[in-house]
Each structure stands twice: as structure tokens, then as C-alpha cells.
Amino acid sequence: MFYSIKTVLKEQFEYRKLIYRMSLFELKGSHQAHYLGTLWQFIHPVIQILIYWLVFGIGLRGGQPVDGVPFILWLLMGLIPWFFISPSLVQGSNSVFQKVNLVSKMNFPVSILPMIKLISNSFQFFILLILLTIALTFSGFYPTIYMFQIFYYLFCLYMFLFSFSILSSTFSTLIRDYQMFLQSMMRMLLYLSPILWNPEGELVPEWLSNLLKLNPFYYIINGFRDSFLGRAWFFEDIIYTSYFWLLTFVILYVGAHLHLRFRKNFVDYL
């Protein structure tokens, strides 16, 4: 039953050095033709943050804080993970289709292609996380013992993104319309996740708030806020935690199974 999961995860471990080298190569090549180079990895997020802050923080909220936290900091704790989540899923889903024609005639582990996208996007993500921690500290939100669980939520994040990318990259290769559908869904999920607004606010019905929690990114993004603000431990809501890991396991199992079943024939679908 677990053969497919074991095979896919084993390939990630065995080819970890190759994943790292190809991630660096992809990172360097992504902005090679631009004058500002990799600075665009930070200029683009800053522009987006300013726009969302002006529209949602100043325009809609009138500068009011969220649960005692300045909106700009509350926003950053949701947007910075999202800046990693969204491109990683979209690029990871398209990674096999992009490269399979080049690697189909080699003895190349195709399952590492989504992971390469994850790792190449991680450099920007971790730098932004460090800057966020500094900004929170200067604003009076000092690190507490709850910060240690940030490593747990990082593990959750990478496991879910990898699991979904393995499944999604297979769908995207077999059915090209899926990639367009995924891009549209990611734009919608930005507004259905607790990133730009607080789904647990007083004006939001409880049934709607509970429904939105079915979104796995809700669990992860709220977890980052809990860690930074010292609000709660992940094991305090064991039912929600169990739901997240059950969903992640199912996606990983189905994704790994389909990937191994079709990857020898991926090139036939190009």
C-alpha cells in the first residue's frame, strides 16, 4: 500500500544533492536577463504588500488592528507564506510538463522536478521570514517559546506542497487544461484563506468560518500567526491537526501512485 509513497520519498532523499544544485541553477537563471537580477524576488512582493495594505488595511479597515496586532504585521504573517505557496504550487504542477521532454530519454527521477521548484522558491521565503521576525520584534512582539513550533508548520507546509505538487504535476501533464484551472483556483484561494481578512471576525457567521477551515492553507497560515504571536500550540486542536494530516496523506498517496503509474508514458502526452 505504501510502496508508491516510499519510492517517491526515497528518490527525494537519494537525489537531494541534485535537487539542491538544480534549484540554485534555476534561481540564478530566473532573473538573469534583468538588470536588477534577483532583487526582483523582493521588489515584487513589496509592491504587492503595499497594494494589499492600502486597499484592505487603510481603505477597508481604516487602519484598525486585528486582535490587537497592527494590520500590516498581521497581513505580512499571511502574505509571506502565500508568496511561497502560490508560485510553488503553480510552478511545481507545471514542472514535469516543462522538463519531461528533456529527461525522458535519461535515467532521471522525474519525481524530483516539483521539489526543485519548492527549493528554488525557498530562498526568498526564508529571507522574508527572517525580515518578518525582525519587524515583529521591533514592533514589540518578541519571540516566545511558541516560536519553536514554526519548524512544525514549516514541515506541514513542505509536506503538503510536495504532496499536492506530485499529484498536480501528473494531472497537468495528462490534461493541460488543468494548469489553467489551477491558476484560477490559486487566485480564488488567496481570498478564501485568512490572508487579507480575518474569517474569525465578529461579522463572519460561524458556519462560514468552519467551512473555510477545510482549506489546508487556513491551518498553515493560522499556525504561522500562532507561532509568531504566541497564541496557541498546534496540538491544542487535535481534531483540526488530524484533519490536515489525513488530507495530506491521502493527497500524497494518490499523487505518488498516479505519478509512478504514468511517468514512463509522460512523454506520450506532450
Disulfide bonds with the S-S distance in Angstrom:
none
